Amino acid sequence: MTGSTPTIVIIAGPNGAGKSTLTRIIEQSNQIYPFGDDLIGDFTQFPAIDPDAEARLIQPNRPEAAALQGGKQALKRAYNYLANGQSFLVETTLAGKTYFRLIQQARQLGWRVYLIYIGVERVEISIDRVAQRAIAGGHNVALADIRRRYERSLSHLKRAVEMVDLALIFDNSAKQGYKKMMTVERGQVREQAELLPQWLIAAWEG
């Protein structure tokens, strides 16, 4: 359980993996549904930081044009919460290395850090979901950025898992929704699915 120890919950994964949807599920629940993992406990009341939401505040009509600014603002908010000892939840594609420094600083300050990573089997799934989101009025992402972030996100996964207290890794490739593939506690695999998706095997083997 999180208790009184300040905690960061990082929801990570490539564009279109389902990070924001999962954040909404968490915010609307009174427990860590759908995970049922008592090592994490209840963080439904944590303020949530979403870089895409920050971009929409900067440029409501073209948030994709403010993606870089939105990311910087999200990181600034994260460090403000860290400085104030306020637990929070943050979304990231994990395509860059900026959140590694945040994790390191939080751990040095005695914070708990949890990672929920959501992956999909192919970059084409990400591309299709982002396109569908844009058609529905949501924010768009350039095709080159989706491809670049997909590869980089997976390349950073294992390092991030090794840095946090607890990591839950999900596959969200199919329409059936989030399927937990692996639980890693302080770098040690505590449980894993019988059949792992190829994207996770490749990321884990480096």
Order of alpha helices (4+ residues) and beta strands (2+ residues): beta-alpha-beta-alpha-alpha-beta-alpha-beta-alpha-alpha-beta-beta-beta-alpha
